């Protein structure tokens, strides 16, 4: 599965909005290219809303380099689930 496959899947769900960080929206350079997914049925996430998923495409120097994402075609998908679902899935 590619980044584009995940983006297409997620944004096909009703109410899901994707924002991809860039210089144009004032995001820090280290986040450029990362995509953030929100549930916003009106099409606009609130400024205080946390994404339910993120698609991270590069390492964050000084914060997270263990993932070694700075390779072609490599990314990390983070999905937020509640405590109950986490325990159901992972024990």
Buried (B, 14 or more C-beta within 10 A) or exposed (E): EEBEEBBEEBEEEEEBBBBBBEEEEEBEEBBBBBBBBBBBEEEEBEEEEEBBBBBBBBBBEEEBEEBEBEEEEBBBBEEEEEEEEEEEEEE
